[in-house]
Amino acid sequence: MKFYIMKKLYYSMLALFVLINTACEKDFLETQSPSELNEEFLFTAPNEVQKAIAGLYDKQYDLDRLLHYETEVVGSDSERHPENYASQGRHIPEGLFATEFNINDGNSATTWKECYQVISRANIILEGIEGNEQYQIDSKGGEPTEWTQLYGEALAARATAFKLLVRYYGDVPYFNYAIRTAGQADSIGLTSRDIIYDNEIAALKKAVPLMYRLGEAGVGAERYSGTYGDYLIGRLAFDAAGFQTRRTDFDYGNVNFEQKGKENATWQAKYVRRSDWQTYMNIAKEHYLKVVNNPGSARLIESDERGEGFDNPFQRNFQYLMDLEVSPESIFEGGYTRGKNSDFPYSFGRPSGGGGSNAYPPKNYGQARIYASFYYGDFMPNDKRRDVTACVTANSGAASERLMNFEPGSREKGGLAMNKLDEARFKDPYTLSQRQSGCNWQVVRMADVMLDLAYAAAATGDEATAKTYLTRVRSRAFSSEDQASMVTSYIAAMSGDDLLEGIAFERKLELAGEGKTRWDMTLYGTMPDRIKQLRDRQIAMVEGLKSNGYYTFPETGMTISNYVWTKFVNIKEDIDPSLNLLTAQTPDGITTADPRYPVLVPGWRGTSDLWTDYISTLSSDKVNLAIRGLYEYIDPDGPIAAALEADGYEKSPWGINMIENESQYTSDIFKGYPDSYYAAGEPPRYNRAIPFTTLAASKGLITQGYGHASE
């Protein structure tokens, strides 16, 4: 059971904190008159303020869902979308604007508006708490209390919203005071992101020491804790230190910059970081250390208590989410309620071809996909994260496996998809309806923080700390037999820029499909380079498939082929009655000579044993897939293929479908940043447009940037 469900509290107390949407013409503000909210009553007791905070969380849980879905989790050098480029308008901003885009795009405009709703509501709550006499006493006491905790939660909500606004839009309107009338907003224009970062960091530094650490006083990972507050300071400082695309038609005051490439005169922008970036990186390091040294109840999961056959602490983290339990690795989770909502794993999990309801499992679209060059070319075959991160089979929706297909599309089509969440792997699978699994969104987890800390430490010259936390995260991905070669000597050989690149690479492996890599690429100043490298690898792979029928990635020795061979098997009767593919960690050292190989490699796939009654209606040999040829080339006209086909295997298309949809996997990748842009040193244009209603209502104080239209 989840130990704190903010949503339930919100739904029961909604009437006590209604904020209207129509009182202000500027859609970056939301105001109300005092008559619509009895603030004098609301701020008299912590339990009343808690009801208002619950309303903030209800908005906060979905705050980043739309643009996360549209760009962050499908627009990196590991993550991609499943459909044809031309089939979805959202591929234009994801691919860095090969063509112009509607500035009032629904997902972008909604995110803009909802971030400012959170900010406006948070400011009202903060002002109300500041006026309470008991809070004033508690804020000077040096120890957390109910009042100081609630104040910190409201402040963290505001800072989180501004963090997202800067990420997506750049320099945005900023206000850290309550606004109740439209007239109060008349003088608000754009504010430099540097001021926003500085102000929010300063406010959090005062508030966070007076917040409970995670697990204290009933504050769990579905609420903002002091642990999250230190993470948030670190995150804001890290962002402030990083490379971002900035406007050249905007005054950043006395801030100086280091520049990558050249300025783009057409849309007036440059790719830069602050010259004093190390100051901010040191702040990031300081507060990330506070997270790992004083985490409260949070921890990195470094062992798997489930026993033989599991042995995967990386997967254990995600299994907590699928068991509808808060993971001990979580710093913050967005809380969802079964039967009401949850895009997880519908959008970011293992796909299912089931219908919208009463299926095994119901439809899962599979928005987050994995590049084949990342899967085959970056993961070592003994990395325990590979099979948990990406899946080669989908759920059919009828309690059986179906081979993924590289034809563009959804569900089982669209190529390799995510496997960190799988409705078949739920402790209590929900088969009644799609998008209602109740699975939380794990927004921040300890491994994320540790790798950010490692990068900040390495960037500021503290390589010992960097290697300590890089080692802790990487160690759990390999067996004890592989530690010396895959962890100890691997990390020991790194220093300087190689260490920074190694940490960036580890984040890519660790966080694939979680929507973190695109922003990493941006902040590290490597987005142009990584786009070019990705496209070159994909092209080399497709050319190899066309010329030879296969391609072997030199970094890993793994081979992708045009075809694989598959057949349905009854693993309980014909292979091993103890096997459950769904929770199987592939045994170390297993080879193709082992009769279990076709069903154990790759691991972490299959269907739910809990669907026994339904499965019994299927033919016994139509549940699980045996697969050969995923990582080896089998000549379609050779003796191995002939033997497999004699044994009941069918030749199934694999890489050949990338050849038949070549542009999808090569030239359409980051279509708005072609090779000519890279050669010219152009800045990446990832920033979203400010909605027209905001521009129109600002009377010229807020202007559009980055070459986007103004109407």
C-alpha positions as CSV (number, residue, x, y, z in Angstrom):
1,M,0.0,0.0,0.0
2,K,1.2,3.5,-0.7
3,F,1.8,5.2,2.6
4,Y,0.5,8.7,1.6
5,I,-2.0,9.2,-1.2
6,M,-2.2,13.0,-1.7
7,K,-4.8,12.5,-4.5
8,K,-7.4,11.1,-2.2
9,L,-7.1,14.0,0.2
10,Y,-7.4,16.4,-2.7
11,Y,-10.5,14.9,-4.1
12,S,-12.2,15.0,-0.7
13,M,-11.3,18.6,0.1
14,L,-11.4,20.2,-3.4
15,A,-14.1,22.6,-2.5
16,L,-11.9,24.2,0.2
17,F,-9.4,25.4,-2.4
18,V,-10.8,26.4,-5.7
19,L,-8.8,28.7,-7.9
20,I,-10.5,30.0,-10.9
21,N,-9.0,30.2,-14.4
22,T,-10.8,33.2,-15.8
23,A,-9.9,36.2,-13.6
24,C,-6.8,37.2,-15.5
25,E,-6.3,37.7,-19.2
26,K,-2.7,36.7,-19.1
27,D,-2.5,32.9,-19.3
28,F,0.7,32.8,-17.4
29,L,-1.2,33.9,-14.3
30,E,-4.1,32.6,-12.4
31,T,-5.7,34.8,-9.8
32,Q,-8.7,34.9,-7.5
33,S,-10.4,37.4,-5.3
34,P,-10.3,37.0,-1.5
35,S,-14.0,36.2,-1.5
36,E,-13.4,33.0,-3.3
37,L,-11.0,31.7,-0.7
38,N,-11.3,32.2,3.0
39,E,-7.6,32.7,3.6
40,E,-8.0,33.9,7.1
41,F,-9.5,30.5,7.9
42,L,-7.3,28.4,5.7
43,F,-4.0,29.6,7.3
44,T,-5.0,29.1,10.9
45,A,-4.0,25.4,11.2
46,P,-1.6,23.1,9.5
47,N,-4.3,20.5,8.6
48,E,-6.1,23.3,6.6
49,V,-3.0,24.3,4.8
50,Q,-2.3,20.7,4.0
51,K,-5.6,20.6,2.0
52,A,-4.4,23.5,-0.1
53,I,-1.0,21.8,-0.6
54,A,-2.9,18.7,-1.8
55,G,-4.4,20.8,-4.5
56,L,-0.9,21.8,-5.6
57,Y,0.2,18.2,-5.8
58,D,-2.8,17.3,-7.9
59,K,-1.6,19.8,-10.5
60,Q,2.0,19.0,-9.9
61,Y,1.7,15.2,-10.6
62,D,0.9,15.8,-14.3
63,L,2.8,19.1,-14.6
64,D,5.6,17.7,-16.9
65,R,3.7,14.8,-18.4
66,L,2.8,16.4,-21.8
67,L,6.1,17.8,-22.9
68,H,7.9,14.8,-21.3
69,Y,5.8,12.6,-23.5
70,E,6.2,14.9,-26.6
71,T,9.9,15.6,-26.5
72,E,12.0,14.5,-23.5
73,V,11.4,10.8,-23.6
74,V,11.6,10.5,-27.4
75,G,14.3,13.0,-28.3
76,S,17.7,11.8,-27.3
77,D,20.5,9.6,-28.6
78,S,19.0,6.6,-26.8
79,E,15.2,7.4,-27.0
80,R,13.0,7.9,-30.0
81,H,9.4,7.9,-31.1
82,P,7.6,4.9,-32.7
83,E,5.7,6.5,-35.6
84,N,6.7,7.8,-39.0
85,Y,8.1,11.3,-38.7
86,A,5.4,12.8,-40.9
87,S,2.5,11.1,-39.0
88,Q,2.7,13.2,-35.9
89,G,3.2,17.0,-35.6
90,R,4.9,16.5,-32.2
91,H,7.9,15.1,-34.1
92,I,8.8,18.7,-35.3
93,P,9.8,20.1,-31.8
94,E,11.2,16.8,-30.8
95,G,13.5,16.9,-33.8
96,L,14.5,20.5,-33.3
97,F,12.1,22.2,-35.7
98,A,12.9,21.2,-39.2
99,T,9.8,23.2,-40.1
100,E,7.9,25.9,-38.1
101,F,5.4,24.8,-35.6
102,N,2.1,26.1,-34.2
103,I,3.1,28.4,-31.3
104,N,-0.2,27.5,-29.6
105,D,0.4,23.8,-29.7
106,G,-1.9,22.3,-27.1
107,N,0.6,20.3,-25.1
108,S,3.1,23.3,-24.9
109,A,0.4,25.9,-24.1
110,T,-1.1,23.7,-21.5
111,T,2.2,23.1,-19.8
112,W,2.9,26.8,-19.8
113,K,-0.4,27.6,-18.3
114,E,-0.3,24.8,-15.7
115,C,3.2,25.7,-14.5
116,Y,2.0,29.2,-13.8
117,Q,-1.1,27.9,-12.1
118,V,1.2,26.0,-9.7
119,I,3.4,29.1,-9.2
120,S,0.4,31.4,-8.5
121,R,-1.2,29.0,-6.1
122,A,2.1,28.4,-4.3
123,N,2.7,32.1,-3.9
124,I,-0.7,32.5,-2.3
125,I,0.0,29.6,0.1
126,L,3.5,30.9,0.9
127,E,2.2,34.4,1.7
128,G,-0.5,33.0,3.9
129,I,1.9,30.8,5.8
130,E,4.3,33.7,6.2
131,G,1.5,35.7,7.9
132,N,0.9,33.0,10.5
133,E,2.3,33.7,13.9
134,Q,3.1,30.1,14.8
135,Y,5.0,29.7,11.5
136,Q,7.0,32.9,12.3
137,I,8.0,31.4,15.6
138,D,8.8,28.0,14.1
139,S,10.9,29.5,11.3
140,K,13.3,30.8,13.9
141,G,13.5,27.6,15.9
142,G,16.0,25.7,13.8
143,E,14.0,22.4,13.6
144,P,11.3,21.2,11.2
145,T,7.7,21.6,12.3
146,E,4.4,21.1,10.5
147,W,4.4,24.7,9.5
148,T,7.9,24.9,8.2
149,Q,7.4,21.6,6.3
150,L,4.3,22.9,4.5
151,Y,6.1,26.1,3.7
152,G,8.9,24.1,2.1
153,E,6.5,22.0,0.1
154,A,4.8,25.0,-1.4
155,L,8.2,26.6,-2.2
156,A,9.5,23.3,-3.8
157,A,6.4,23.2,-5.9
158,R,7.0,26.8,-7.2
159,A,10.7,26.1,-7.9
160,T,9.9,22.9,-9.7
161,A,7.5,24.7,-12.0
162,F,10.1,27.4,-12.8
163,K,12.7,24.7,-13.4
164,L,10.5,23.2,-16.1
165,L,9.6,26.6,-17.6
166,V,13.2,27.5,-18.1
167,R,14.0,24.1,-19.5
168,Y,11.4,24.3,-22.1
169,Y,11.0,28.0,-22.9
170,G,14.2,29.7,-21.7
171,D,13.8,33.1,-20.1
172,V,10.2,33.5,-18.8
173,P,8.0,35.8,-16.7
174,Y,9.0,35.5,-13.0
175,F,7.2,36.6,-9.8
176,N,7.7,35.3,-6.3
177,Y,4.7,37.0,-4.7
178,A,1.0,36.5,-4.6
179,I,-1.0,38.0,-7.5
180,R,-4.7,38.4,-7.1
181,T,-5.7,40.9,-9.8
182,A,-4.8,41.3,-13.5
183,G,-3.5,44.8,-12.8
184,Q,-0.7,43.4,-10.6
185,A,0.6,41.6,-13.7
186,D,0.8,44.6,-16.0
187,S,4.5,45.2,-15.5
188,I,5.7,41.6,-15.6
189,G,8.0,40.9,-18.6
190,L,10.6,38.3,-19.3
191,T,13.2,37.6,-16.6
192,S,16.6,36.2,-17.1
193,R,16.9,32.6,-16.2
194,D,19.9,33.5,-14.2
195,I,17.8,35.6,-11.8
196,I,15.2,32.8,-11.6
197,Y,17.8,30.2,-10.7
198,D,19.5,32.5,-8.1
199,N,16.2,33.5,-6.4
200,E,14.8,30.0,-6.2
201,I,18.1,28.5,-5.0
202,A,18.3,31.3,-2.3
203,A,14.8,30.7,-1.1
204,L,15.2,26.9,-1.0
205,K,18.4,27.2,0.9
206,K,16.5,28.9,3.7
207,A,13.5,26.6,3.7
208,V,15.0,23.2,3.2
209,P,16.8,22.8,6.6
210,L,13.4,23.3,8.2
211,M,11.8,20.4,6.1
212,Y,11.6,16.8,7.2
213,R,13.9,14.4,5.5
214,L,12.3,11.6,3.5
215,G,10.5,9.2,5.9
216,E,10.4,11.6,8.8
217,A,7.0,12.7,10.3
218,G,5.1,10.7,7.7
219,V,6.6,12.6,4.8
220,G,7.0,10.0,2.1
221,A,8.2,10.1,-1.5
222,E,4.8,11.3,-2.8
223,R,5.5,14.6,-1.0
224,Y,8.3,17.1,-1.2
225,S,10.7,16.4,1.6
226,G,13.9,18.1,2.7
227,T,15.7,15.3,0.8
228,Y,13.9,16.4,-2.4
229,G,14.6,20.1,-1.5
230,D,18.4,19.5,-1.5
231,Y,18.0,17.6,-4.7
232,L,16.1,20.5,-6.2
233,I,18.8,23.0,-5.2
234,G,21.4,20.8,-6.8
235,R,19.3,20.4,-9.9
236,L,18.7,24.1,-10.3
237,A,22.4,24.9,-9.8
238,F,23.4,22.1,-12.2
239,D,21.1,23.6,-14.8
240,A,22.4,27.1,-14.2
241,A,26.0,25.8,-14.7
242,G,25.2,24.0,-17.9
243,F,25.1,24.9,-21.6
244,Q,21.8,26.2,-22.8
245,T,20.6,27.9,-26.0
246,R,20.1,31.6,-25.2
247,R,18.7,34.5,-27.0
248,T,21.0,37.2,-28.5
249,D,18.2,39.7,-28.5
250,F,17.9,39.6,-24.7
251,D,19.9,41.4,-22.0
252,Y,21.5,39.0,-19.5
253,G,23.1,41.8,-17.5
254,N,26.6,41.3,-16.3
255,V,26.7,37.5,-16.9
256,N,29.4,36.5,-19.3
257,F,29.4,33.3,-21.4
258,E,31.5,30.5,-22.9
259,Q,30.2,29.7,-26.4
260,K,30.0,26.5,-28.4
261,G,29.8,27.0,-32.2
262,K,28.5,30.2,-33.7
263,E,25.5,32.5,-33.2
264,N,22.5,32.0,-35.4
265,A,21.6,35.4,-36.7
266,T,18.3,34.3,-38.2
267,W,16.7,33.2,-35.0
268,Q,19.1,35.1,-32.8
269,A,20.5,32.5,-30.4
270,K,23.7,31.0,-29.2
271,Y,24.7,27.8,-27.3
272,V,26.5,28.9,-24.2
273,R,27.2,28.4,-20.5
274,R,28.0,31.0,-17.8
275,S,31.7,31.8,-17.5
276,D,31.4,31.3,-13.7
277,W,29.7,27.9,-14.2
278,Q,32.0,26.2,-11.7
279,T,30.5,28.3,-8.9
280,Y,27.1,26.7,-9.6
281,M,28.5,23.3,-10.2
282,N,30.0,23.5,-6.7
283,I,26.6,24.4,-5.3
284,A,25.2,21.3,-7.1
285,K,27.8,19.1,-5.7
286,E,27.3,20.4,-2.1
287,H,23.5,19.8,-2.2
288,Y,23.7,16.4,-4.0
289,L,26.1,15.3,-1.2
290,K,23.5,16.4,1.3
291,V,21.0,14.1,-0.4
292,V,23.3,11.0,-0.4
293,N,24.7,11.7,3.1
294,N,21.4,12.5,4.7
295,P,18.8,10.8,2.5
296,G,16.2,10.0,5.2
297,S,14.6,6.7,4.2
298,A,15.8,6.8,0.6
299,R,18.6,4.5,-0.6
300,L,20.2,3.1,-3.7
301,I,19.0,-0.5,-4.1
302,E,22.2,-2.4,-4.3
303,S,21.0,-6.0,-3.6
304,D,18.0,-8.1,-4.6
305,E,16.4,-9.9,-1.7
306,R,14.0,-11.9,-3.9
307,G,16.3,-14.9,-4.2
308,E,17.5,-17.1,-6.9
309,G,16.5,-16.3,-10.5
310,F,16.0,-12.6,-9.8
311,D,19.5,-11.2,-8.9
312,N,18.8,-7.8,-10.4
313,P,18.7,-4.8,-7.9
314,F,18.3,-2.5,-10.9
315,Q,15.0,-4.2,-11.8
316,R,14.0,-4.4,-8.2
317,N,13.5,-0.6,-8.1
318,F,10.9,-0.7,-10.9
319,Q,9.2,-3.8,-9.4
320,Y,8.2,-1.7,-6.4
321,L,6.3,0.6,-8.7
322,M,4.6,-2.3,-10.4
323,D,3.7,-3.7,-7.0
324,L,2.0,-0.3,-6.3
325,E,4.6,0.4,-3.5
326,V,6.8,3.4,-3.2
327,S,10.3,2.5,-4.1
328,P,13.0,3.0,-1.4
329,E,15.1,4.4,-4.2
330,S,12.6,7.2,-4.9
331,I,13.3,10.8,-3.9
332,F,10.0,11.8,-5.4
333,E,7.2,9.9,-7.1
334,G,4.0,11.4,-8.7
335,G,1.2,9.6,-6.9
336,Y,-1.5,7.9,-9.0
337,T,-4.6,6.0,-7.9
338,R,-5.7,2.7,-9.5
339,G,-8.9,2.8,-11.5
340,K,-8.6,6.6,-12.0
341,N,-5.5,7.5,-13.9
342,S,-1.9,6.7,-14.8
343,D,-0.1,7.0,-18.1
344,F,2.5,4.6,-16.7
345,P,3.1,2.1,-18.2
346,Y,0.7,2.9,-21.0
347,S,3.1,5.4,-22.6
348,F,6.5,4.4,-21.1
349,G,6.3,0.7,-20.6
350,R,6.2,-2.6,-22.5
351,P,3.6,-2.3,-25.2
352,S,0.4,-4.3,-25.4
353,G,-1.8,-5.0,-28.4
354,G,-4.8,-5.5,-26.2
355,G,-8.0,-3.5,-26.5
356,G,-9.0,-0.6,-24.3
357,S,-10.5,-2.8,-21.6
358,N,-10.7,-6.3,-20.4
359,A,-7.5,-7.5,-22.0
360,Y,-4.4,-9.3,-20.8
361,P,-3.1,-6.6,-20.5
362,P,-5.2,-3.7,-22.0
363,K,-3.6,-1.5,-24.7
364,N,-0.3,0.0,-24.0
365,Y,0.8,2.4,-26.7
366,G,4.5,2.5,-26.1
367,Q,5.5,6.1,-26.7
368,A,9.1,5.7,-25.5
369,R,11.2,3.6,-27.8
370,I,14.9,2.7,-27.9
371,Y,17.3,3.1,-30.8
372,A,18.7,-0.2,-32.0
373,S,22.2,1.3,-32.1
374,F,21.9,2.1,-28.4
375,Y,20.6,-1.3,-27.5
376,Y,23.1,-3.3,-29.5
377,G,26.0,-0.8,-29.5
378,D,26.1,0.6,-26.0
379,F,24.9,-2.1,-23.6
380,M,27.4,-4.8,-22.9
381,P,25.7,-8.2,-23.1
382,N,26.4,-8.9,-19.4
383,D,24.9,-5.6,-18.3
384,K,21.8,-6.4,-16.2
385,R,20.1,-3.2,-17.2
386,R,19.8,-4.1,-20.9
387,D,16.9,-6.6,-20.8
388,V,15.1,-4.6,-18.1
389,T,15.4,-1.4,-20.2
390,A,14.4,-2.6,-23.6
391,C,12.0,-5.3,-24.8
392,V,12.2,-7.4,-27.9
393,T,8.6,-8.8,-27.4
394,A,5.4,-7.0,-26.7
395,N,2.3,-8.3,-24.9
396,S,-0.2,-9.5,-27.4
397,G,-3.1,-8.3,-25.2
398,A,-4.2,-12.0,-25.0
399,A,-1.7,-13.3,-22.5
400,S,1.1,-14.2,-24.9
401,E,4.2,-12.7,-26.4
402,R,4.5,-11.0,-29.8
403,L,7.8,-10.1,-31.5
404,M,8.5,-6.4,-31.7
405,N,8.4,-5.0,-35.2
406,F,10.6,-2.2,-36.6
407,E,7.8,-1.0,-38.9
408,P,6.7,2.5,-37.7
409,G,3.5,2.4,-35.6
410,S,2.4,1.7,-32.1
411,R,2.0,-1.2,-29.7
412,E,4.2,-4.0,-31.1
413,K,5.2,-1.8,-34.1
414,G,7.7,1.0,-33.8
415,G,10.8,-0.9,-32.8
416,L,12.4,-1.7,-29.5
417,A,10.3,-0.4,-26.6
418,M,10.7,0.1,-22.9
419,N,10.6,-2.7,-20.4
420,K,11.1,-1.0,-17.1
421,L,7.4,-1.1,-16.5
422,D,5.1,-3.9,-17.7
423,E,1.5,-4.5,-16.8
424,A,2.1,-8.3,-17.0
425,R,4.7,-7.9,-14.2
426,F,2.4,-6.3,-11.7
427,K,1.9,-8.1,-8.5
428,D,-1.8,-7.6,-9.1
429,P,-2.3,-7.0,-12.8
430,Y,-5.1,-4.6,-13.7
431,T,-7.0,-5.9,-16.7
432,L,-10.2,-3.8,-16.6
433,S,-9.1,-0.7,-18.5
434,Q,-6.1,1.0,-20.1
435,R,-4.3,3.9,-18.4
436,Q,-5.7,3.0,-15.0
437,S,-3.0,0.7,-13.6
438,G,-2.3,3.0,-10.6
439,C,1.5,2.9,-11.3
440,N,3.3,5.9,-9.9
441,W,5.6,8.2,-12.0
442,Q,9.1,7.9,-10.4
443,V,10.3,11.5,-11.0
444,V,13.6,11.4,-9.2
445,R,15.5,8.4,-7.9
446,M,18.8,7.9,-6.0
447,A,20.8,6.6,-8.9
448,D,19.9,9.8,-10.9
449,V,21.2,12.0,-8.0
450,M,24.4,9.9,-7.6
451,L,25.3,10.2,-11.2
452,D,24.6,13.9,-11.3
453,L,26.8,14.2,-8.2
454,A,29.5,12.3,-9.9
455,Y,29.4,14.6,-12.9
456,A,29.4,17.8,-10.7
457,A,32.3,16.4,-8.7
458,A,34.3,15.5,-11.8
459,A,33.6,18.9,-13.4
460,T,35.0,20.6,-10.3
461,G,38.1,18.5,-10.0
462,D,37.0,16.1,-7.3
463,E,37.6,12.9,-9.2
464,A,37.6,10.7,-6.1
465,T,34.0,11.6,-5.2
466,A,33.0,11.2,-8.8
467,K,34.4,7.7,-9.0
468,T,32.9,6.7,-5.7
469,Y,29.3,7.4,-6.9
470,L,29.9,6.2,-10.4
471,T,31.1,2.9,-9.0
472,R,28.1,2.5,-6.7
473,V,25.6,2.9,-9.5
474,R,27.5,0.9,-12.1
475,S,28.4,-2.0,-9.7
476,R,24.8,-3.2,-9.3
477,A,24.6,-3.6,-13.1
478,F,27.1,-6.5,-13.2
479,S,27.6,-9.8,-11.4
480,S,30.4,-10.4,-8.9
481,E,32.4,-12.2,-11.6
482,D,32.3,-9.1,-13.8
483,Q,33.1,-6.5,-11.2
484,A,36.9,-6.4,-11.8
485,S,36.7,-5.9,-15.6
486,M,33.4,-4.1,-16.0
487,V,33.6,-1.8,-13.0
488,T,36.9,-1.5,-11.1
489,S,39.4,-1.3,-14.0
490,Y,36.8,0.3,-16.3
491,I,36.4,3.3,-13.9
492,A,40.0,3.4,-12.7
493,A,41.2,4.2,-16.3
494,M,39.1,7.3,-16.5
495,S,40.2,10.9,-15.8
496,G,39.6,14.4,-16.9
497,D,37.3,14.7,-19.9
498,D,37.2,10.9,-20.2
499,L,35.7,10.7,-16.8
500,L,33.0,13.3,-17.6
501,E,32.2,11.4,-20.8
502,G,32.1,8.1,-18.8
503,I,29.6,9.5,-16.3
504,A,27.4,11.0,-19.1
505,F,27.5,7.6,-20.8
506,E,26.5,5.9,-17.5
507,R,23.5,8.2,-17.1
508,K,22.5,7.2,-20.7
509,L,22.6,3.5,-19.8
510,E,21.0,3.9,-16.3
511,L,18.2,6.3,-17.2
512,A,17.2,5.3,-20.7
513,G,13.4,5.7,-21.3
514,E,13.0,7.9,-18.2
515,G,13.3,11.2,-20.2
516,K,16.5,12.5,-18.6
517,T,19.0,12.1,-21.5
518,R,17.8,14.9,-23.8
519,W,18.4,17.5,-21.1
520,D,21.7,15.9,-20.2
521,M,22.8,16.3,-23.8
522,T,21.9,19.9,-23.8
523,L,23.5,20.8,-20.5
524,Y,26.8,19.0,-21.2
525,G,27.2,21.0,-24.3
526,T,27.3,17.8,-26.4
527,M,23.9,17.8,-28.0
528,P,25.2,18.6,-31.6
529,D,28.0,16.0,-31.3
530,R,25.7,13.3,-30.0
531,I,23.1,14.0,-32.7
532,K,25.8,13.6,-35.3
533,Q,27.2,10.4,-33.7
534,L,23.8,8.9,-33.4
535,R,22.9,9.5,-37.0
536,D,26.2,8.1,-38.2
537,R,25.8,4.9,-36.2
538,Q,22.3,4.4,-37.4
539,I,23.4,4.9,-41.0
540,A,26.3,2.5,-40.6
541,M,23.9,-0.1,-39.1
542,V,21.3,0.2,-42.0
543,E,24.1,0.1,-44.6
544,G,25.5,-3.0,-43.1
545,L,22.0,-4.6,-43.0
546,K,21.5,-3.7,-46.7
547,S,25.0,-4.9,-47.8
548,N,25.5,-8.0,-45.6
549,G,22.2,-8.9,-44.0
550,Y,23.7,-8.0,-40.6
551,Y,25.8,-5.4,-38.7
552,T,28.1,-5.9,-35.8
553,F,28.7,-3.0,-33.4
554,P,32.4,-2.7,-32.7
555,E,31.9,-1.3,-29.2
556,T,30.1,-4.4,-27.9
557,G,30.6,-7.1,-30.5
558,M,26.8,-7.5,-30.7
559,T,25.2,-8.3,-34.1
560,I,21.8,-7.2,-35.4
561,S,20.5,-9.1,-38.5
562,N,17.7,-8.7,-41.0
563,Y,15.9,-11.8,-39.7
564,V,15.4,-13.8,-36.5
565,W,13.8,-17.2,-36.0
566,T,10.9,-17.6,-33.6
567,K,8.4,-20.2,-32.4
568,F,5.9,-20.5,-29.6
569,V,6.8,-22.9,-26.8
570,N,5.3,-24.2,-23.7
571,I,8.2,-23.5,-21.4
572,K,6.6,-25.2,-18.3
573,E,6.2,-28.5,-20.1
574,D,8.8,-28.5,-22.8
575,I,11.7,-26.5,-21.3
576,D,11.7,-26.2,-17.5
577,P,8.6,-26.1,-15.2
578,S,10.4,-23.7,-12.8
579,L,10.9,-21.0,-15.5
580,N,9.1,-17.7,-15.5
581,L,10.4,-15.5,-18.3
582,L,8.7,-12.5,-16.9
583,T,11.0,-12.3,-13.9
584,A,14.0,-14.3,-15.2
585,Q,17.5,-12.9,-15.0
586,T,19.5,-14.5,-17.8
587,P,22.0,-16.9,-16.3
588,D,25.7,-15.9,-16.6
589,G,27.6,-17.7,-19.3
590,I,24.6,-19.3,-21.1
591,T,25.3,-20.1,-24.7
592,T,23.3,-21.1,-27.8
593,A,24.1,-24.7,-27.1
594,D,21.9,-24.6,-24.0
595,P,18.4,-25.7,-24.9
596,R,17.0,-23.0,-22.6
597,Y,18.9,-20.3,-24.5
598,P,16.1,-19.3,-26.9
599,V,13.7,-18.6,-24.1
600,L,16.1,-17.2,-21.5
601,V,17.9,-14.7,-23.8
602,P,16.9,-12.0,-23.5
603,G,15.4,-12.1,-20.1
604,W,12.6,-10.2,-18.4
605,R,9.9,-11.0,-20.9
606,G,6.9,-13.3,-21.2
607,T,3.4,-13.2,-19.7
608,S,1.8,-13.2,-16.3
609,D,1.3,-16.6,-14.5
610,L,-1.6,-14.9,-12.7
611,W,-3.7,-15.1,-15.8
612,T,-3.9,-18.9,-15.5
613,D,-7.6,-19.1,-16.1
614,Y,-7.3,-17.1,-19.3
615,I,-4.1,-18.7,-20.5
616,S,-5.8,-22.1,-20.1
617,T,-8.1,-21.2,-23.0
618,L,-5.2,-20.7,-25.3
619,S,-3.4,-23.4,-27.2
620,S,-0.6,-24.5,-24.8
621,D,2.1,-23.6,-27.4
622,K,0.9,-20.0,-28.1
623,V,2.1,-18.2,-24.9
624,N,5.9,-17.8,-24.9
625,L,8.3,-17.2,-27.7
626,A,11.7,-18.9,-28.3
627,I,14.0,-16.6,-30.3
628,R,17.2,-17.3,-32.2
629,G,19.4,-14.8,-34.1
630,L,18.9,-11.7,-32.0
631,Y,22.6,-11.3,-31.4
632,E,24.2,-13.6,-34.0
633,Y,24.0,-13.7,-37.7
634,I,22.2,-16.8,-39.0
635,D,22.4,-17.2,-42.8
636,P,18.8,-17.6,-44.0
637,D,20.1,-20.1,-46.6
638,G,22.5,-21.9,-44.3
639,P,22.3,-25.1,-42.2
640,I,21.5,-23.4,-38.9
641,A,18.4,-21.8,-40.4
642,A,17.4,-25.0,-42.0
643,A,17.7,-26.9,-38.7
644,L,15.7,-24.3,-36.9
645,E,12.9,-24.3,-39.4
646,A,12.8,-28.1,-39.3
647,D,12.3,-27.7,-35.5
648,G,9.3,-25.5,-36.0
649,Y,10.9,-22.0,-36.0
650,E,9.7,-19.4,-38.5
651,K,11.9,-16.8,-40.2
652,S,10.7,-13.4,-38.9
653,P,11.6,-9.9,-40.1
654,W,13.8,-8.0,-37.8
655,G,16.4,-5.4,-39.1
656,I,15.0,-5.8,-42.6
657,N,12.1,-3.5,-41.6
658,M,14.5,-0.7,-40.8
659,I,15.8,-1.0,-44.4
660,E,12.3,-0.8,-45.7
661,N,11.7,2.4,-43.6
662,E,15.2,3.8,-43.9
663,S,14.5,7.5,-43.5
664,Q,12.7,6.8,-40.2
665,Y,15.9,5.4,-38.8
666,T,18.5,7.7,-40.5
667,S,17.7,11.0,-42.1
668,D,14.6,11.8,-40.1
669,I,16.6,11.6,-36.8
670,F,16.8,15.1,-35.4
671,K,15.6,16.4,-38.8
672,G,15.9,20.0,-37.6
673,Y,19.6,19.6,-37.0
674,P,21.1,18.2,-40.2
675,D,24.8,17.5,-40.8
676,S,25.2,20.9,-42.4
677,Y,24.1,22.5,-39.2
678,Y,26.7,20.5,-37.3
679,A,29.4,21.4,-39.7
680,A,28.6,25.1,-39.4
681,G,28.5,25.0,-35.6
682,E,24.8,26.0,-35.3
683,P,23.2,26.1,-31.9
684,P,20.5,23.5,-31.2
685,R,17.0,24.9,-31.3
686,Y,15.1,23.0,-28.7
687,N,13.2,25.8,-27.0
688,R,9.4,26.0,-27.2
689,A,7.4,29.0,-28.3
690,I,5.6,31.3,-25.8
691,P,1.8,31.0,-26.4
692,F,0.2,33.8,-28.4
693,T,-2.3,34.8,-25.6
694,T,0.6,35.6,-23.3
695,L,2.4,37.7,-25.9
696,A,-0.8,39.6,-26.8
697,A,-1.7,40.4,-23.3
698,S,1.8,41.6,-22.3
699,K,1.7,44.8,-24.4
700,G,5.2,44.2,-25.7
701,L,6.8,43.3,-22.3
702,I,7.0,39.6,-23.3
703,T,8.5,38.9,-26.7
704,Q,9.0,35.7,-28.7
705,G,12.5,34.3,-29.2
706,Y,14.4,31.5,-31.0
707,G,12.8,32.3,-34.4
708,H,9.3,31.3,-33.4
709,A,6.4,33.3,-34.8
710,S,4.6,35.7,-32.6
711,E,1.1,34.8,-33.7
